[in-house]
Amino acid sequence: MLRLAKYLKPFIPMLLLAILLLFIQANSDLSLPDYLSNIVNYGIQQGGVVNAVPQAVRQSEMSKLVLFMNQAEQMTVINDYSLVDKNSPDYASYLKQYPDLANEPVFVLKKLNQAEIDQLNPITGKAILTVSGVEQLQSNPSGAAASKVFSFDLSKLPAGTNLFALFSKLPAAQRMQITAGTDQKFKALGGSALNQAAAAPIKAEYTALGMDATKLQSDYILHTGLLMLLLSLVSGACTIAVGFLSAKIAAGLSRDLRKSVFKKVESFSSTEFDKFSTASLITRSTNDITQIQMVMIIMVRMVFYAPIMGVGGVIRAIGKSSSMWWIIAVAVIVLLGMIGIIFAISLPKFKIIQKLIDRLNLVTRENLSGMMVIRAFNMQNFEEKRFDKANQDLTDVNLFVNRVMVVMMPGMMIIMNGVTLLIIWVGAHQVAQSAIQVGDMMAFMQYAVQIVFSFMMMSFMFILLPRASVSADRIAEVLDTPLTILDPEKQKRFKNRDSGTVEFRNVSFRYPGAEEDVLHDINFTAKPGQTTALIGATGSGKSTLVNLIPRFYDVTGGSILVNNTDIRTVSQHDLRERIGYVPQKSSLFSGTIESNLHYADENASEETVAEAANIAQATEFISAMPEGFDTEISQGGVNVSGGQKQRLSIARALVKKAPIYIFDDSFSALDFKTDAALRRALKEKTAASTLLIVTQRVSTIKNAEQIVVLDEGRIAGRGTHNELMKSCETYREIALSQLSKEELA
């Protein structure tokens, strides 16, 4: 995948925006369990009372609270509260909030930040719980044994003794000594437990003030619920935005990769095409790039989101209950072990799958392109078996991988359910011991599920990435293939652009990887205004020789010159711009006859196109078609005959009006009458051009100014027809095998 990373550069801004949105989404999702915990802890259990710091306290109650504070604590509390009475400027508004203000003054909490609240919590919490305990003892004399919480036995006091009046008369030091036993108990409770214990007395105080305690609870739950809803909406919006961005990035990347692969393949020479089959190149341009596109969508969505959720979930879960961290550790270890096993089994199979897809495409392509041959030889059953074999092999490997991967989901569910049960079991004991609150246990449970789920998302990436990595390597293999035929850094220009002298000077050629040359020491010159014919037995190297002129291959020895300029010193575009080429296997493109002829020169006039068709002897059958030049050509030209296809290919080359024409056995599908008429028209209309004709027919080249006879890659003879009949045994054998002596005379 890293080999294709440079293609992501145009999408970096979108990728960064997606990561930012994922951070926002993850933080929103991680905040939800916290708010749920608050609803359970504060909204339900504590009736909407969040801290052990009451918002308002009656003056009589405050006088009791300060009894159980030292001097510094008393100063802190008095400074953080304002006394409101009938003479206060905001008396009317406070009276609506606290109706009991009509009976006595009220201490109202000033606006404090969270740090100041946290500092005040243990002071007021301890005092509130102490006052509550004293009130319980005073109202229930039979429970006086519980007075052992204090430093002396309260049961010895006379019945009806006002304990608060008694405590107020004691010196501060003695009062602190009496309540010293309660300090250890309050410290053992911890902050959250202290707040929870103080909630009931605070609610009782609010009721005494005339406040609606039920409304306080419902308001807190409603407010927190609305925040959760808002966070859910933010998370949903981020999910949609990231989905859109990931799809855009993936689609753009696949578009650029297809474009780059297509452009690279277009620059391949025949040497590079020998390394990759057509079926493999099609698979790489379609299936492999689709694999990368699919993984990129998931990767943008999960690769960044899952680690944020995992790390954030661990931090927040430990913050809720540090004593249960081992549960998450066990779950993650088991999960990673399962993922590792699945990964080890599946990875080797992904490489096999892509090769089997290549094989299936190859069989399908051969079957479709060779359908007529298959039917002619009644080989339908054989081809069906061959296709079934390729199809079944691919199916078997896919089924194996899917069976392995199918284990993952139930495995994940078992782990998540096991983690949930373990948290409930351990957490219930801790709740009973007041170590944590119920809401914190529920939040820890949700964080644990989020952590496991984030690892599950990463596990899917571990499964998908290897297959995408295989596809990426296959694409990179095409993109990184070094080109054997390149334009020179310093390009020359042809001296005479209207002329096309072609000279082979000591040319030898060997196919890449071959042990021997297929062409040996070839020397001849093809001049403008002349026809140079190449003839020889099958496999003698005729097509190979002419394919060296447009640099489909490069010579391995010697040089080819056009107008005394080595073709390797000019650009490929400039060279091929001067050549009208008709391949051995005629190839037409889907479109119309006119669009196929314009392929050589899109700016060619109608007169030029009509003249080229006329020279190629194609006018007659084109005119016979209902739509003439606008007649549609099917893919590959299957709706025209072989001879018609050859004539259209010749006409396409002639539209170019090039100084050099190469006809690679381009008259083989023509009857003798059409062949003769076409050669006469060529001679007349292309008198200034250099014609190189590869053929098997002696009749086609009898009147050529120069005939080059090839035999096993070497020149066996060179001259006119009459000269070769006298001097070249190879040519004479070919000629006599086709024509009688009278016809050759």
N, C-alpha and C positions, 0 to 999 in steps of 0.2 A: 504493500500500500504506500510505503514511503517513497517509492520510485515515481509515484504519480502525484506526490504532494504539491509539486509546482503548479499543477493545473487548478489548485484551490486558491491561488493568489487573487484572482478577480473577485472571489467570494468572501475574502477575509472580513470586510465590514459587516456583511450579513451574518457571518459566523460569530463575530464578536457581539453583535446585537442579540443573537440567539442565546449566547452564553449568559449575557446580562439578564435576559428574560428568564432563563433557567434558574439563575440565582434568586430572582424575585419569586418565582414559582416555588422553589424549594423552601425558601424562608417562610412563605405563606403556608405551605403544607406542614412544615415543622412547627409552626405556631399553633395550629389547630388543637393538637393534644394538650398544649398548655392551657388554652382557653377552656377546653373541656374539663381539665383538672380543676380550674378555677370555679367553674359552674358547680361541680360536685362538692369541692371543699368549702368554698365561700358562699355560693348561691344556695346550695341545699343544706349542707351540714351546719354552716355558720349563719344562715338566714340573711346573707347579704353583707355581713360584717367582715371586712377584709383584714383589718388590723386590730391589735389590742389597744388602740388609741381611739377613744370615743370622740365623735364630732362635737358633742355637747354633754356637759355634766352639771347637775344641779349644785348650787353652792353648798348645800348640806352634805351632799355625797362627796364633793371634792374635799371637804373638811375631814372626812373619814379617810379618803385615799392618802392624803399627805401625811397622815399619822404613821404610815408604813413606808415612808421615804426618808432618806437622809437629807441633810440640808442642801447638798448640791443637787440632788434629784428634785427636791421641792422647788428650787430656783429655776431649774430647767422647765418643769411643768408649768409653773406660774407664768414664765416668760412666753411659753408657746400657746397659752390660752388667754382670751380676753373676757373680762367680766362684763356681762350685759345685764342692766337693770332698767327700771322705768325711766331713768334720767338719760339713758343712752340715746344717741341720735337715730339709730336704726332700730329702735325698740319695736315699732309697728311691724316691720318686715320679719324680725326675729320672733315676734309673738305668733305669727302665722305658722312658722316652722316649729316652734316649741311652745305650745299652748300653756304649759305649766309655768312659763316665765311670768305669768300674771300673779302667781303665788309666791315665787321667790326668784332671786337672781340666778343666772345661768352662766357657767363658763363655756365659751365657744372657742373651738380650736381655730387658730390662725392658719393662713395658707402656708403650708410647709412643703418642702421638696421630699423626695423619697428617702434621701439620706437622713434627713431630720426625723422623718417618721420611724425609720429603722432604729435610730438612736433612742427614740421615746418609747418604742414598743415594750422592751423588757421592764422599763420603769413603771408604766401605767398598768401593764399586764400583771406584774407581780402584785401591785397594790390592789387592783380590782379583784384578783383571786383571793387575796388575803381578806379583804373586806367581805367578800361573799362567804368565805369560810366562817368568819366571825359571826356574820348575820345568821348563818345556819346553826351554829352552836347556840347562839342566843335565843333563837326561836325554837330549839329542840333541846331542852335541858337534859333529856334522857340520853342524848348522844354526846354527853360531855366527855366521855372517854376519848373521843376523837380529838379532844383538846391537847393530846400528847404531841400534836403537830407543833404546838408552841413549847416554850421552854419550861412551863410549869403546869400543874394540874388545875384547870379551871373549875373542876367539880367542887373544890373547897370554898368557892365564893358563894355568898348568900344568893338565894333565888331572886330573880328579877334585877340582878346587877347589870347596869349599862356598861358593857365592856368597852365601848368606844369612849365613854366619859372616863372610865378607869385608865385606858391607854393614854388619853390626852393629858392626864395629870402626871404621868411618868416622865422622867427625863428622856431625851431623845436617845442617848446611849443605851439606857436600859430597855427602851422600846425596841431598838434594833437587835438587842441581845435576845429579847423574848421571841422575836420572829426569825431568829437566825436559822432555826431548823427548817423553815419553809424555803430558804434560798436554794439549798441543795436540791430540793424537790423540783423547784422551778427550772433550775439549770438542766436537770435530767430530762425535762419535758422537751427542750429545744424550742426554737423560734416558732415553727409552724404549729406544734402542739400547744404552745402557750397561747397563741392567737386563737386556736380552736377552743381551748378551755375558757378563754375570756369572752367568747362570743355571747354566751347565754346571759351573763351578768350585764354586758353592754346592751343587749336587746331589752333586758328588763329596765335598764335606765332610760332607754329611748321611749319605752312604753310609759314610764313614769313622767316623762317630759311631754307626753301627749302625742308623740309621733306615731305614724302608721307603720309598724314593724313589718307587716305583710307586704306593704307597697315597697318598702326598702328591699326586701328579698326579690320580689318580682321585677323591680326596676333593674337590679343587678343582673339577674338572669337574662332579661330582655336585652340589656345593653351589651352584655358579653356575647349573646347569641347573634346580635346584629353585626358585631365585629367579626365573628366567625363566618357569617354569611358574606360579608364584604371581602374577607380574605379568600373565601372559596371562589368568589367572582373574579378576583384578581388572578388567582391561580388558573381558573378556567380561561381567562383572556390570554394569559401568558402561554398556556397550552396550545390554544388556537394559533397565536402568533408564531410560536416556535414551529408548530406543524407546517405552517405556510412557508416560513423561512427555510426549514429543512427540505421541503419539497422543491423549493426554488433553487437551493444550492445543489441538491442532488440532480435535478433535471438539467441545470446549467452545466454541471460537471460532466454528465453523460453526453450532453450535446457537444461540448468541447472535445471530449475524448473521441467521439465518433468522427468529428471533423478532422482531428489530428491523425487518427488511424487511417481514414480515407485518403487524406493528403499524403501521408507517408507511403501508403500502398501505391498511390498513383505515381510516386517517384521511384518505385522499385524497378530495377532492371530484371531481365529474365533470370539472372543469378539469384536474386532475392526470392523471386517467385518459386524457384526450385526448392527453397527451404520450407515454404508454407503451402499447404494444399488450399485450394479455393474454399473447400468446406470449412477448414479450420479458420480461415480469415473471416468468413461469414459468421461463424460462431463467436469469434473474438469481438466482432463489431456489433453483435446483437446480444447474445446470451450473456457473455462475460461482462459487457458494459452494463447490462440490466442488473446483474448481480451487484455490481459496485453501486449503482444508483439506489437499489433497495437498501443496501447496508448503510449507505451514506444518510438516508432519511432516518433510519433507526439510530445510527451513531450520533448524529447531531442531537437527537432527542434524548438519548440514554447515556452516552459515554460521559457527558459532563454532568447530567442530572443525577445519575446513580451515585457517583462518589460524593457529591454535595449532600445528598440525602443520607448516605451511609455515615459520613464523618459527622455531619450535623446531628443526626439521630443519636450517635454514640455519645456525643458531648452532652446533649440535652437529657438523654436517658440517665447517664451517670449523675447529672445534676439533680434529677428527681430522686434517685436512690443509688448511691455509690456501692451499697452492699450487694446489689444483685447484678453487677457487671459481668460476673462469671457466666450467667445464663446466656447473655449475648455472645460471649466468647465461644462457648460450647456450640451454639447454633451456627456461628460463622465458620468454625473449624469443620463441622460436619458438612456444611454446605459446600465449602471449598473442596473438600475431599470428593464429594459426589461430582462436582463440576470437573475436577481434574481427571477423574476416571472416564467420564463421558467425552471429554476433550481428547484424551489419549486414544480412545477407540475411534472417534469420528474423523479426526484430522486426515489420516491417510486416505480415507474414502473420498474426500472432496476432490482430490487431484484425479482420482480414477473417474469420478462423475464427469468432469469436464472433458476428459479424453473420450469417454463413451458418447458424450453429446457430439463431439467431432465425428466419431465413427457413424453415429446415426444420421447426421447431416450428409456425410459422404455417401452412404448407401442410398438415402432418399434422393440426393441430387443425381447420382448415376442412374437411378431407376427412372426418374422423370425425363432426363435428357436422352436416355437410351430406350425409351418406351417402344419405338417402332422395331428396333432390333430384338428386344425381348419378345415381342409378339411374333415376329417373323420366325424365331427359333423355338416358339412355344416354351419359353423359360419362365413363365409367370410363377409357377409353383416354386422354382428354385429361388427367384427373387423375393417371393413372400417369406420363404424360410430364412433367407439372408437378412431381411428386414426384421423378422420376428426375433432372430438371434440378437441383433444389435439392440432392438427395443427391450427385449427381456433382460439382457445384461444390465442396461441402464436402470430398468425397473427394479431389479434385484438389489442393486447397490443403494438406490434411493430408499427402498423399503427397509434395508438394514439400518441406514442412517436414521430414518424416521423412527424405527423401533427403539433405537438407542436413545434418541432425543425425547421420545414420548415418556420415558421413565422420569424425566426431569420434573414435570409439573406435579404429579402425585408426590414425588419426593419432597418438593418444595412445600406442598400443603402439609405433609406429615411434620416437617420441621417447624413450620409456622404454628400449627396446632399444638405441637409438643411444647414449643416455647411459651405459648399462651397459658397452657395448663401449669407449667412449671412456675411461671410468674404469679399466677393466682395462688398456687400452693404456698410458695415462699412469701409472697406479699401479704397473704392473709395472716400469717403468723406475725409479720412485722407490724401490720395494722393493729393486731390484738395487743402488741407490746408498745403501741403508740410511737413506734420508730418512724413510720410514715403514715400519711393520710390515704384514704380510699381513692381520692382523685389522683394523687401522685402515682399510686399503683396502676390505675387505669391508663394514665399518661405514659408510664413506663412500658406498659403492655403495647400501646400503640406505636411507641418509638421502636420497640423491638421488632414489631411486624414491619415497620417502614425500613428498618435496617436490613432485615432478611429479604424484603421485597427488592431493595436496591441491589443487593448481591444477586438476586435472581435476574434482575434486568441486565446486570453485567455478565451473568452467565450466558444469557442469550447472545450477547455480543461475542463472547468467547467461542460460541458455536458458529455464529454467522461469519465472523471475521476470517477464520481460516479459509472458508470457501471463497470469500471476496478477495482474500490475499492471493489465492491461486489464480483467480480471474485477473487480478491486477498484474500479477507477474506475467501472465500470458499476453496482456495488452502491452505492458512495458517491453516485453520481448520483441513485439512488432515495432514499437516506437523507437527502441534503442538499437534496432538492427542497423549496422553501419552500411551505408550505400557504397557499392563497388564502382558505380559510375557517377562521377561528380563533375560539376563545371569547374574549370580552372579558376584560380584566384584572379589571374590577369588574363582576360579573354581577348582573343584576336578577332578580327572581322574578315570575312571573305573579301578577296580583292575584286572579283568581278561577280556581282550579285545576280546577273542575268544569265550567267553561264554555269555549266555543271559538269566539268570534267572530273571523273572519278578515277583515282589511281590506287591500285593495290601494290604495295611495295614490300616484298619479302614477308608477306603476312602469314603468321601461324596462329592457331587458336586451339586452346584446350579448355574443356568445360571444367568448372570448379569441382575439385575432388577427383577428377579423372587422372589416369596414369599416363595416357598418351594423347598427343595432339590429334584433333580430327581434321585440321587443315594444316598443310605443310607448304611453306615457301611459295605462296601464291603471288604471282606478278602479272598484271595486265592493266590496261587503261581503257576506260569507257569514255568516249568523246561525245560532245554535243552534236546533234544531228545524225547520230548513228545509233543503231540497235545492237546492243551487246547481249547475246543469249548465253545462258548457262544450261548445260545439259549433262546428264550422267545417270548412272544407275541409282536406284533407290538407296539412300544412305551414303551417297558419295560426298555430301556436304554442301549441296547447292543452297538450300534455305539458310543454313548456318552462315554461309558466306554473305548473302545479301542482308541478313540480320545484323551484320557487323557495321553496315553503312549508317543506319540511323542510331547506332550505339545501343542496341538492345543488349548486346554484349560488347565488351572491349577486347581488342586483339591482345594476345599474350606475347606476340612477337611481330616485329615489323610495324608498318603504319599504313593507314588509309588516308589519302589526301583528296580534298575537293578543291579544285582550282589552286593546286600547289600549297594548300593549307591543311595541316594535320587536323583531323576532325576532333581530336582530344584537346585542342587548344582553343576551340570556340565553344560557346554555350550550346547545350542540348537543344534549347528552343530555337536558336538561330540555325542550327544544322537541320532540324526536322522541319523548319519552316520552308526549306528548299527542296523537300522530298515529298512526292506524291506516292503513297505506299498502298499497295493492295496485297493483303496477307493471303497465305495459302488457304486458310479457312475463313471464308467471307463472314463478316459480322455486321449485322444491322441492328439499329436501336429502335425501341418502341417510339412511335411517333408517326409522321407522314413520310411519304417518299421525298417530298421537298425538304423536310427538316433533316432527313438523312443525307441528302446531297449538300445541304448548306453546312453540314458538319465540318467540311473542309475549309469553308470560308463563309462565315455568317453574313458577310456583306456582299456576297456575290449577286450579280444582277440576274433577272429572270432569263435574259438572253444567254448568259454564261451557263446557267443550269441547264437550259434547253439544249445548248450546243453540246455540253458534256454528255447528256443522255443520248443525244443523236450519235455521237462518236462511239459510245459504248453499245450501240445497237439496242437501246432500251426504250426508245421513243414509241416503237410499235406496240409493245405490251402495256406501256403506261397509258397510252391513248385509248387502249381497249378497255381500261378500267373505268367504271362509272364516274369516279371522282378524280381521275387523272393524277396529277402530282399531289393532290390532297388525300389520296388513298392512304388509309391507316396501315402501318406496318406493325405486326404483332411482335411481342418480345422474342428476340433472336431471329426475326424474319421468317417465322414458320408458315406464314400465309402466302409466301412466294416460292417458286421452284428454285432448285439449286442454280440453274443457269441464269434465272432472273436475278437471283441474289448476287451472283458474280458480276453481272453487268451493272447492277446498281453500285456495287463496291468500286468497280472501275470508273463509273461516272463520278462518284464521289471524289476519287483521287484526281480526276481531270478538272474538276471545278477549281481545284487549288492553283492550276496553271503554274506548276512548279518547274524549275529547270532540270530536275532529276525525277524520273519515274521508275519505281520498282514494282514489277509484276511477278509475284511469287506463285508460280503455277496457277495463274488466275484465269486461264482459258480452258481448264480441264473439263468444265461442265457445259462448254459450248459445243454446238454441232459444228461441222467443218465449214459450212456455208457462213454461219454467223462469225466464226473464228476468222475466216478470210476477210470478210467485210470489215470487221473490227480492226484488223491489222492494217488494212489499206487506209482506213480513216485515221488511225493513230499516226501512220507515217506521214499523212498529209497535214494533219492539224498540229502535230507536235514535232515539226521538223527541226526546231531549234533546241529541243530538249534532249537530254541523255536518257535513253531507254535501256533498262536492264530487265531482261525477261528470263525467269526460271521456268522451264517447261520439260515435259516428257515427250512432246510431239515434235518430230523432226519437221513436219509440214508447217508448223507455226514459225520456225526460225530459218527456213531455207534461204530466205532473202536477207537475212541479217548481215550487217557489215562485218560483225565479229562474233564468232561462236567460240566459247570456252568450254572445253570438255573436261569434266572432273571424274576422277577415278580414285576412290578410297582417299579422298581429301587432297589429292595432288592434281595438277594440271596435266592431263594426258595429251592435250592438243589444243591449238588455238589458231583460228583463221576463218576463212569463208567456208560455205558448204562444199564447194568444189574442191578447195584445197584440202579440207579435212577428209573428204572421201578418198583422196589419194594418199594422204600422209598419216592418218590416224585410224588405227585398227579398231579402237574402242568406239569411235564415232560411226565407223562403217558398219559395225555389228548392230548398233542401235538403229541406224537408218534402214538397213536391210530387214530388220525384224518388223519394221512398220510399213515400209513402202517397197514396191517392186523396183527393179533397175530402170524400167522405163519412166516411172514416176520420179525417180531420183535424178534422172538425166537433165 
